[in-house]
Amino acid sequence: MRILEADAAARQQRGEFHLVLAGGETPRDIYRLLGAVSADWAAWHIYFGDERCLPPDDPARNSRIAGYAWLDHVPIPPRQIHPIPGELGAVQAAAAYEETLRTVGRFDLVLLGLGEDGHTASLFPGQDWRRAPEDLDVLPIYDAPKAPPQRVSLSPARLARTRQLIFLVDGRSKRQAVADWRAGKDIPARHIAPPGGVDVLVEASLLVGC
């Protein structure tokens, strides 16, 4: 598994593994697999690429999706799991997570998904995240076109501060987004550009006719 390979390399070189998780349903099966493997969990530090502004235990929160499938079942020290406090609302949660990340350098691995409209994390087409100050690592999102409208997202620049980035893409509803990406169209996912490039793990059927 690519995640475990990245973990092994990070621990060998730096003694820790800093991983940013994708939200939504796409990575759920991967999280379940991680819950069934052995790893040096004490070295793992977990962050989230985005979060929905919902109560802490709402099952639609990205932190709870990952928790139910994986994080609740492995002994990663709680202080090394860093959920975005979406229950505070977009502005306060973004400010709080900005502080969380202030002393964090480059991530080792960022996992991201791809929405039907080309969005990734909570960076949606046509939204004003493009005009956010460049020094902000975490952005409040007020008007997401998918419920809930208030969200928090890491900025494109912060998501790109990683040694490795993997997009996880599946489901026939993503076919047009994949085609647009391959055609070079300006979808939000194209704005995440780490120095080492990106890897895209795409369900094979989505490439037919692209």
DRENPATOR-968951 format. One record per atom (N, C-alpha, C, O, CB): y, x, z. Coordinates in steps of 0.2 Angstrom, whole numbers, padded with zeros to 4 digits, always signed. Glycine has a CB too. Example, Ala and Ser with C-alpha at 12.3 -4.5 7.8 and 13.67 -1.06 7.14 Angstrom:
% residues 2
-0028+0066+0039
-0022+0062+0039
-0016+0066+0039
-0017+0071+0042
-0022+0057+0045
-0011+0064+0035
-0005+0068+0036
+0000+0064+0039
+0006+0067+0040
-0003+0070+0029
//
This chain:
% residues 210
-0006+0004+0000
+0000+0000+0000
+0006+0004+0000
+0007+0009+0004
+0000-0005+0006
+0011+0003-0004
+0017+0007-0005
+0021+0008+0002
+0024+0013+0003
+0022+0004-0010
+0021+0002+0005
+0025+0003+0012
+0022+0008+0016
+0025+0012+0020
+0025-0004+0015
+0015+0008+0017
+0012+0013+0021
+0013+0020+0019
+0013+0025+0022
+0004+0011+0022
+0013+0021+0012
+0014+0027+0009
+0021+0030+0011
+0022+0036+0013
+0014+0027+0001
+0026+0025+0011
+0033+0027+0013
+0033+0029+0020
+0037+0033+0022
+0038+0021+0011
+0030+0025+0024
+0029+0026+0031
+0027+0033+0033
+0030+0037+0036
+0025+0021+0035
+0021+0035+0029
+0018+0041+0031
+0023+0047+0029
+0024+0052+0032
+0012+0042+0027
+0026+0046+0023
+0031+0051+0021
+0037+0052+0026
+0039+0058+0027
+0034+0050+0014
+0040+0046+0028
+0045+0047+0032
+0043+0050+0039
+0047+0054+0042
+0048+0039+0033
+0038+0048+0042
+0036+0051+0048
+0034+0058+0048
+0036+0062+0052
+0030+0047+0051
+0031+0060+0042
+0030+0067+0041
+0037+0071+0041
+0037+0077+0044
+0026+0069+0035
+0042+0069+0038
+0048+0072+0037
+0053+0071+0042
+0057+0076+0044
+0051+0070+0030
+0053+0065+0045
+0059+0064+0050
+0056+0061+0057
+0060+0060+0061
+0063+0059+0047
+0050+0059+0057
+0047+0057+0063
+0048+0049+0064
+0045+0046+0069
+0050+0060+0069
+0052+0046+0060
+0053+0039+0061
+0053+0035+0054
+0053+0039+0049
+0060+0037+0064
+0052+0029+0054
+0052+0025+0047
+0056+0019+0048
+0055+0015+0052
+0044+0023+0046
+0061+0019+0044
+0067+0014+0044
+0066+0009+0038
+0067+0011+0032
+0074+0017+0044
+0064+0003+0039
+0062-0002+0034
+0066-0008+0034
+0067-0011+0040
+0055-0004+0035
+0069-0010+0028
+0073-0016+0028
+0068-0021+0025
+0065-0020+0019
+0079-0015+0024
+0068-0027+0028
+0063-0032+0025
+0067-0037+0021
+0073-0039+0022
+0060-0036+0031
+0063-0040+0016
+0065-0045+0011
+0064-0052+0015
+0060-0052+0019
+0062-0045+0004
+0068-0057+0013
+0068-0063+0016
+0064-0068+0011
+0061-0066+0006
+0074-0066+0017
+0063-0074+0013
+0060-0079+0009
+0053-0079+0010
+0050-0076+0014
+0062-0079+0002
+0049-0083+0005
+0042-0083+0005
+0038-0078+0001
+0033-0077+0003
+0040-0090+0002
+0042-0075-0004
+0038-0070-0008
+0034-0065-0004
+0029-0063-0005
+0043-0067-0012
+0038-0061+0001
+0034-0056+0005
+0029-0058+0010
+0026-0054+0014
+0039-0051+0008
+0028-0065+0011
+0024-0067+0017
+0017-0064+0017
+0015-0062+0022
+0024-0075+0017
+0014-0064+0011
+0007-0061+0011
+0007-0054+0012
+0002-0051+0015
+0004-0063+0004
+0012-0050+0010
+0013-0043+0012
+0013-0042+0019
+0010-0038+0022
+0018-0040+0008
+0017-0046+0022
+0018-0046+0030
+0011-0047+0033
+0010-0044+0038
+0023-0051+0032
+0008-0052+0031
+0001-0054+0034
-0004-0048+0033
-0007-0046+0038
-0002-0060+0031
-0003-0044+0027
-0008-0038+0026
-0006-0033+0031
-0010-0030+0034
-0007-0036+0019
+0001-0032+0032
+0003-0027+0037
+0001-0029+0044
+0000-0024+0048
+0011-0026+0037
+0000-0035+0046
-0002-0037+0052
-0009-0035+0054
-0011-0035+0059
-0001-0044+0053
-0013-0034+0048
-0020-0032+0049
-0022-0025+0048
-0028-0023+0049
-0024-0036+0044
-0017-0020+0048
-0018-0013+0047
-0016-0010+0053
-0013-0012+0057
-0014-0011+0041
-0019-0003+0053
-0017+0001+0059
-0011+0006+0057
-0011+0008+0051
-0023+0005+0061
-0006+0007+0061
-0001+0011+0059
+0002+0014+0065
+0001+0011+0071
+0005+0007+0055
+0006+0019+0065
+0010+0022+0071
+0016+0017+0072
+0022+0019+0070
+0012+0029+0070
+0015+0011+0074
+0020+0006+0075
+0026+0009+0079
+0032+0006+0078
+0017+0000+0078
+0025+0013+0084
+0030+0016+0088
+0036+0019+0084
+0041+0020+0087
+0027+0020+0094
+0034+0021+0078
+0039+0025+0074
+0043+0021+0069
+0047+0023+0066
+0035+0030+0070
+0041+0014+0069
+0044+0009+0064
+0051+0007+0067
+0051+0005+0073
+0039+0004+0063
+0056+0006+0063
+0062+0003+0065
+0063-0003+0059
+0063-0001+0053
+0068+0008+0065
+0064-0009+0061
+0064-0014+0056
+0071-0017+0056
+0074-0019+0061
+0059-0020+0058
+0074-0018+0050
+0080-0022+0049
+0079-0027+0044
+0073-0028+0041
+0085-0016+0046
+0084-0031+0043
+0084-0037+0038
+0089-0036+0033
+0095-0035+0034
+0084-0044+0042
+0087-0038+0027
+0092-0038+0021
+0097-0043+0021
+0103-0043+0019
+0089-0037+0015
+0095-0049+0024
+0099-0055+0025
+0096-0060+0030
+0091-0059+0032
+0101-0058+0018
+0100-0064+0032
+0098-0070+0036
+0102-0076+0035
+0108-0076+0033
+0099-0067+0044
+0099-0082+0037
+0102-0088+0037
+0105-0090+0044
+0102-0088+0049
+0096-0094+0035
+0110-0093+0044
+0114-0095+0050
+0110-0101+0053
+0113-0106+0052
+0121-0095+0049
+0105-0100+0056
+0101-0105+0059
+0099-0103+0067
+0100-0097+0068
+0095-0107+0055
+0097-0108+0071
+0095-0106+0078
+0090-0100+0078
+0086-0100+0073
+0092-0112+0081
+0089-0097+0083
+0085-0091+0083
+0078-0092+0082
+0074-0088+0079
+0085-0088+0090
+0075-0098+0084
+0068-0099+0083
+0067-0104+0077
+0061-0106+0076
+0065-0103+0089
+0072-0105+0072
+0071-0109+0067
+0066-0106+0062
+0067-0100+0060
+0078-0111+0063
+0061-0109+0060
+0055-0106+0056
+0058-0104+0049
+0054-0101+0045
+0050-0111+0055
+0064-0107+0047
+0067-0105+0040
+0070-0098+0041
+0073-0095+0035
+0071-0110+0038
+0071-0095+0047
+0075-0089+0047
+0070-0083+0045
+0064-0083+0046
+0077-0087+0054
+0073-0079+0041
+0069-0073+0039
+0066-0069+0044
+0060-0067+0043
+0074-0068+0034
+0069-0068+0050
+0066-0065+0055
+0060-0068+0058
+0055-0065+0060
+0071-0064+0061
+0060-0075+0058
+0054-0079+0060
+0049-0079+0055
+0043-0078+0057
+0056-0086+0062
+0050-0079+0049
+0045-0079+0044
+0041-0072+0045
+0035-0072+0044
+0048-0079+0037
+0045-0066+0045
+0042-0060+0046
+0038-0060+0053
+0033-0057+0054
+0047-0054+0046
+0041-0063+0058
+0038-0063+0065
+0032-0067+0065
+0027-0064+0067
+0043-0066+0070
+0031-0073+0062
+0025-0077+0062
+0020-0073+0058
+0014-0073+0061
+0026-0083+0059
+0021-0070+0053
+0016-0067+0048
+0014-0060+0051
+0009-0058+0049
+0019-0067+0041
+0019-0056+0054
+0017-0049+0056
+0020-0047+0062
+0016-0044+0066
+0020-0045+0050
+0027-0047+0063
+0030-0043+0068
+0028-0045+0075
+0028-0041+0080
+0037-0044+0068
+0026-0052+0076
+0024-0054+0083
+0017-0051+0084
+0015-0052+0090
+0024-0062+0083
+0013-0048+0080
+0006-0046+0081
+0005-0039+0081
-0001-0037+0081
+0002-0050+0075
+0010-0035+0081
+0010-0028+0081
+0014-0025+0086
+0019-0028+0088
+0011-0024+0074
+0013-0019+0089
+0016-0016+0095
+0022-0012+0093
+0023-0007+0096
+0012-0012+0099
+0026-0014+0088
+0033-0011+0087
+0037-0012+0093
+0038-0018+0095
+0036-0014+0080
+0040-0007+0096
+0044-0008+0102
+0050-0013+0100
+0053-0013+0095
+0048-0002+0104
+0051-0018+0104
+0056-0024+0103
+0063-0021+0102
+0066-0024+0097
+0056-0028+0109
+0065-0015+0105
+0071-0013+0104
+0072-0010+0097
+0078-0008+0095
+0073-0007+0109
+0066-0009+0093
+0067-0006+0086
+0066-0011+0081
+0066-0010+0075
+0061-0001+0086
+0066-0018+0083
+0066-0023+0078
+0073-0026+0079
+0075-0028+0084
+0061-0029+0080
+0077-0026+0073
+0084-0028+0073
+0086-0034+0069
+0088-0033+0063
+0088-0022+0071
+0085-0040+0072
+0086-0046+0068
+0094-0047+0068
+0097-0045+0072
+0083-0052+0071
+0096-0050+0062
+0103-0052+0062
+0104-0058+0066
+0100-0063+0065
+0105-0053+0054
+0109-0058+0070
+0110-0064+0075
+0113-0070+0071
+0119-0071+0073
+0114-0062+0081
+0110-0073+0066
+0113-0078+0062
+0115-0084+0066
+0120-0088+0064
+0108-0080+0057
+0113-0085+0072
+0115-0091+0076
+0122-0090+0078
+0125-0095+0081
+0110-0091+0082
+0125-0084+0078
+0132-0084+0080
+0137-0086+0074
+0143-0087+0076
+0133-0076+0081
+0134-0088+0068
+0138-0090+0063
+0140-0083+0059
+0139-0078+0061
+0145-0093+0065
+0142-0085+0052
+0142-0079+0047
+0147-0073+0050
+0145-0068+0049
+0144-0082+0041
+0153-0075+0052
+0158-0070+0054
+0155-0066+0059
+0155-0059+0059
+0164-0073+0055
+0154-0069+0065
+0152-0065+0071
+0145-0061+0070
+0144-0056+0072
+0151-0070+0077
+0140-0064+0066
+0134-0061+0065
+0135-0055+0061
+0132-0050+0062
+0129-0066+0062
+0139-0055+0056
+0140-0050+0051
+0144-0044+0055
+0142-0038+0054
+0145-0052+0045
+0148-0046+0060
+0152-0040+0064
+0147-0037+0068
+0147-0031+0069
+0158-0043+0067
+0142-0041+0071
+0138-0038+0076
+0133-0034+0073
+0131-0029+0075
+0134-0044+0080
+0130-0036+0067
+0125-0032+0063
+0129-0025+0060
+0125-0020+0059
+0122-0036+0057
+0135-0026+0059
+0139-0020+0057
+0138-0015+0062
+0137-0009+0061
+0146-0022+0055
+0139-0017+0068
+0138-0012+0074
+0131-0009+0075
+0130-0003+0076
+0141-0015+0081
+0126-0014+0074
+0119-0012+0074
+0118-0006+0069
+0114-0001+0071
+0115-0017+0072
+0121-0006+0063
+0119-0002+0058
+0124+0005+0058
+0123+0009+0054
+0120-0005+0051
+0129+0005+0062
+0134+0010+0062
+0131+0017+0063
+0133+0022+0060
+0139+0009+0068
+0126+0017+0067
+0123+0024+0068
+0116+0025+0064
+0113+0030+0065
+0121+0025+0076
+0115+0021+0060
+0109+0021+0056
+0111+0024+0049
+0115+0022+0046
+0106+0014+0054
+0107+0030+0047
+0108+0033+0041
+0105+0030+0035
+0105+0023+0035
+0106+0040+0041
+0102+0034+0031
+0099+0031+0025
+0092+0027+0027
+0089+0030+0031
+0097+0036+0020
+0091+0021+0025
+0085+0018+0026
+0079+0022+0022
+0081+0026+0017
+0085+0011+0023
+0073+0021+0024
+0068+0025+0021
+0065+0020+0015
+0063+0022+0010
+0062+0026+0025
+0065+0014+0016
+0063+0009+0011
+0066+0002+0012
+0067+0000+0018
+0055+0008+0012
+0069-0001+0007
+0071-0007+0007
+0067-0012+0002
+0066-0010-0004
+0079-0007+0004
+0065-0017+0005
+0062-0023+0001
+0066-0028-0001
+0070-0031+0004
+0055-0025+0005
+0067-0030-0007
+0071-0036-0009
+0067-0041-0013
+0062-0039-0017
+0077-0033-0013
+0069-0047-0013
+0066-0052-0018
+0071-0053-0024
+0076-0050-0024
+0064-0058-0014
+0069-0058-0028
+0073-0060-0034
+0073-0067-0034
+0068-0070-0035
+0071-0056-0040
+0079-0071-0034
+0079-0078-0034
+0079-0080-0042
+0080-0076-0046
+0085-0080-0031
+0078-0087-0043
+0078-0090-0049
+0085-0088-0053
+0085-0088-0059
+0077-0097-0049
+0090-0088-0049
+0097-0087-0052
+0099-0079-0052
+0104-0078-0054
+0102-0091-0049
+0094-0075-0051
+0096-0068-0051
+0098-0065-0044
+0100-0059-0044
+0100-0066-0056
+0099-0070-0039
+0102-0067-0033
+0096-0063-0029
+0090-0063-0030
+0104-0073-0028
+0099-0059-0025
+0095-0055-0020
+0098-0054-0014
+0104-0054-0013
+0093-0048-0023
+0094-0053-0008
+0097-0054-0001
+0100-0061-0002
+0098-0066-0004
+0101-0048+0001
+0106-0061+0001
+0110-0068+0000
+0117-0066-0004
+0122-0069-0003
+0113-0070+0007
+0116-0062-0009
+0121-0061-0014
+0120-0065-0020
+0115-0063-0024
+0121-0053-0016
+0123-0070-0021
+0122-0075-0026
+0127-0074-0032
+0133-0072-0031
+0123-0082-0023
+0125-0076-0038
+0130-0076-0044
+0137-0080-0042
+0136-0085-0039
+0127-0079-0050
+0142-0077-0044
+0148-0080-0044
+0152-0081-0037
+0157-0084-0036
+0148-0087-0047
+0149-0077-0032
+0151-0077-0026
+0156-0072-0024
+0156-0067-0028
+0146-0077-0020
+0160-0072-0019
+0166-0067-0018
+0163-0061-0015
+0168-0057-0013
+0171-0070-0014
+0157-0060-0014
+0155-0053-0011
+0157-0047-0015
+0157-0042-0013
+0147-0053-0010
+0158-0049-0022
+0160-0043-0026
+0167-0040-0024
+0169-0035-0026
+0160-0046-0034
+0171-0045-0021
+0178-0043-0019
+0178-0040-0012
+0184-0039-0009
+0182-0048-0020
+0173-0040-0008
+0173-0037-0001
+0175-0030-0001
+0174-0026-0005
+0166-0038+0002
+0178-0028+0005
+0180-0021+0006
+0174-0017+0005
+0168-0018+0008
+0183-0020+0013
+0175-0011+0002
+0169-0006+0000
+0166-0003+0007
+0161-0001+0007
+0171-0001-0004
+0170-0003+0012
+0168+0000+0018
+0164-0005+0023
+0161-0003+0028
+0174+0003+0022
+0163-0011+0021
+0159-0016+0025
+0151-0015+0023
+0150-0015+0017
+0161-0023+0023
+0147-0014+0028
+0140-0014+0026
+0137-0021+0027
+0131-0022+0024
+0137-0009+0031
+0140-0025+0030
+0137-0032+0031
+0142-0037+0030
+0148-0037+0032
+0134-0033+0039
+0140-0042+0026
+0145-0047+0023
+0143-0054+0026
+0138-0056+0026
+0145-0047+0016
+0149-0058+0028
+0148-0065+0030
+0148-0069+0023
+0152-0068+0019
+0153-0067+0034
+0143-0073+0022
+0142-0077+0016
+0144-0085+0019
+0140-0087+0023
+0135-0077+0013
+0149-0088+0016
+0151-0094+0018
+0148-0100+0014
+0147-0106+0016
+0158-0095+0018
+0147-0099+0007
+0146-0104+0003
+0140-0103-0002
+0140-0104-0008
+0152-0105-0002
+0135-0101+0001
+0128-0100-0003
+0126-0107-0006
+0127-0112-0003
+0123-0098+0002
+0124-0107-0013
+0122-0113-0016
+0116-0115-0014
+0114-0121-0016
+0122-0111-0023
+0112-0112-0010
+0106-0114-0007
+0107-0115+0001
+0110-0111+0004
+0100-0109-0008
+0104-0120+0004
+0105-0121+0011
+0101-0116+0015
+0096-0113+0013
+0102-0128+0013
+0104-0114+0021
+0111-0116+0023
+0116-0112+0020
+0115-0107+0017
+0111-0115+0031
+0122-0115+0019
+0128-0112+0016
+0130-0105+0019
+0132-0101+0016
+0133-0116+0015
+0130-0105+0026
+0132-0099+0030
+0126-0094+0030
+0121-0096+0033
+0135-0101+0036
+0127-0088+0028
+0122-0083+0029
+0125-0076+0030
+0132-0076+0031
+0118-0083+0022
+0121-0071+0031
+0124-0065+0032
+0120-0060+0027
+0113-0061+0027
+0123-0062+0039
+0123-0055+0024
+0119-0051+0019
+0122-0044+0020
+0128-0043+0021
+0120-0054+0012
+0117-0039+0019
+0119-0032+0018
+0123-0032+0012
+0121-0035+0007
+0113-0027+0019
+0128-0027+0011
+0131-0027+0005
+0127-0023+0000
+0122-0020+0002
+0138-0023+0006
+0129-0023-0007
+0125-0019-0012
+0125-0012-0010
+0120-0009-0011
+0128-0021-0018
+0131-0009-0008
+0131-0002-0006
+0127+0000-0001
+0123+0005-0001
+0138+0000-0005
+0126-0005+0005
+0122-0003+0010
+0115-0003+0009
+0110+0001+0011
+0123-0007+0016
+0113-0008+0005
+0106-0009+0002
+0104-0003-0002
+0098-0001-0002
+0105-0016-0002
+0109+0000-0005
+0107+0005-0010
+0107+0012-0006
+0105+0017-0009
+0112+0006-0015
+0109+0012+0000
+0108+0018+0004
+0101+0019+0007
+0100+0018+0013
+0113+0018+0010
+0096+0020+0003
+0089+0020+0004
+0086+0026+0000
+0088+0027-0006
+0086+0013+0003
+0080+0028+0003
+0077+0033-0001
+0072+0030-0006
+0070+0033-0011
+0072+0037+0004
+0070+0024-0005
+0066+0020-0010
+0068+0012-0009
+0069+0010-0004
+0059+0021-0008
+0068+0009-0015
+0069+0002-0015
+0064-0001-0020
+0063+0001-0025
+0076+0000-0018
+0061-0007-0017
+0056-0010-0021
+0058-0018-0021
+0059-0021-0016
+0049-0010-0018
+0059-0020-0027
+0059-0028-0028
+0053-0031-0029
+0048-0028-0033
+0064-0029-0035
+0052-0036-0025
+0045-0040-0026
+0047-0047-0029
+0051-0051-0027
+0042-0041-0018
+0043-0048-0035
+0045-0053-0039
+0039-0057-0041
+0034-0054-0044
+0049-0051-0045
+0038-0063-0039
+0033-0067-0042
+0035-0075-0042
+0040-0077-0040
+0027-0067-0037
+0030-0079-0046
+0032-0086-0047
+0035-0087-0053
+0040-0083-0055
+0036-0088-0041
+0032-0092-0057
+0035-0093-0064
+0042-0095-0064
+0046-0095-0069
+0031-0099-0067
+0045-0098-0058
+0052-0100-0058
+0057-0094-0059
+0063-0095-0060
+0053-0103-0052
+0054-0088-0058
+0058-0082-0059
+0058-0079-0066
+0061-0074-0067
+0055-0076-0054
+0055-0082-0070
+0054-0079-0077
+0061-0078-0080
+0062-0073-0083
+0050-0084-0082
+0065-0083-0080
+0072-0082-0083
+0076-0076-0080
+0079-0073-0084
+0076-0088-0083
+0075-0076-0073
+0079-0071-0070
+0076-0064-0072
+0080-0059-0073
+0078-0071-0062
+0070-0063-0073
+0067-0057-0075
+0069-0055-0082
+0071-0050-0084
+0059-0057-0075
+0069-0060-0086
+0071-0059-0093
+0079-0057-0094
+0080-0053-0097
+0070-0066-0097
+0083-0060-0090
+0090-0058-0089
+0091-0051-0087
+0095-0048-0090
+0094-0063-0085
+0087-0049-0082
+0087-0043-0079
+0085-0038-0084
+0089-0033-0086
+0083-0042-0073
+0080-0039-0088
+0077-0034-0093
+0082-0034-0099
+0083-0029-0102
+0071-0036-0095
+0086-0039-0100
+0091-0039-0105
+0098-0036-0104
+0102-0036-0108
+0092-0046-0108
+0098-0034-0097
+0104-0031-0095
+0110-0035-0093
+0115-0033-0092
+0107-0026-0100
+0108-0041-0092
+0113-0046-0090
+0116-0045-0083
+0112-0042-0079
+0111-0053-0090
+0122-0047-0081
+0125-0045-0075
+0123-0050-0069
+0127-0054-0067
+0133-0045-0075
+0117-0049-0067
+0114-0053-0061
+0115-0049-0055
+0116-0043-0055
+0107-0055-0062
+0116-0052-0049
+0117-0049-0043
+0112-0043-0042
+0114-0038-0039
+0117-0053-0037
+0106-0044-0043
+0101-0039-0042
+0103-0032-0045
+0101-0027-0043
+0094-0041-0045
+0106-0032-0051
+0108-0026-0054
+0113-0022-0050
+0114-0016-0052
+0111-0028-0061
+0116-0025-0046
+0122-0021-0042
+0119-0017-0036
+0122-0013-0033
+0126-0026-0039
+0112-0017-0035
+0109-0013-0030
+0106-0007-0034
+0101-0008-0037
+0103-0017-0026
+0110-0001-0033
+0108+0004-0037
+0108+0011-0033
+0112+0015-0033
+0113+0005-0043
+0102+0012-0030
+0101+0018-0026
+0100+0024-0030
+0098+0023-0036
+0095+0017-0021
+0102+0030-0028
+0102+0036-0032
+0095+0037-0035
+0094+0040-0040
+0104+0042-0028
+0090+0035-0031
+0083+0036-0034
+0080+0031-0038
+0074+0031-0040
+0078+0037-0028
+0084+0026-0040
+0082+0021-0044
+0078+0015-0040
+0078+0016-0034
+0078+0023-0050
+0076+0011-0044
+0072+0005-0040
+0065+0005-0043
+0064+0006-0049
+0076-0001-0041
+0060+0002-0040
+0054+0000-0042
+0054-0008-0042
+0056-0011-0037
+0048+0003-0038
+0051-0011-0047
+0050-0018-0047
+0043-0020-0048
+0040-0018-0053
+0055-0021-0053
+0040-0023-0043
+0034-0025-0043
+0034-0033-0046
+0035-0037-0042
+0030-0025-0037
+0032-0034-0052
+0032-0041-0055
+0026-0043-0057
+0021-0040-0059
+0037-0040-0061
+0025-0050-0055
+0019-0053-0057
+0018-0053-0065
+0023-0054-0068
+0019-0060-0055
+0012-0050-0067
+0012-0049-0074
+0013-0054-0079
+0016-0053-0084
+0004-0047-0076
+0012-0061-0077
+0013-0066-0081
+0021-0067-0083
+0023-0071-0087
+0010-0073-0078
+0025-0065-0078
+0032-0066-0079
+0035-0062-0085
+0040-0063-0087
+0036-0064-0073
+0031-0056-0087
+0034-0052-0092
+0032-0055-0099
+0035-0052-0104
+0031-0045-0091
+0028-0060-0100
+0026-0062-0106
+0032-0066-0109
+0035-0070-0107
+0020-0067-0105
+0033-0063-0115
+0039-0066-0119
+0046-0064-0117
+0051-0066-0120
+0039-0073-0118
+0046-0059-0112
+0053-0056-0110
+0055-0051-0115
+0060-0048-0114
+0052-0053-0103
//
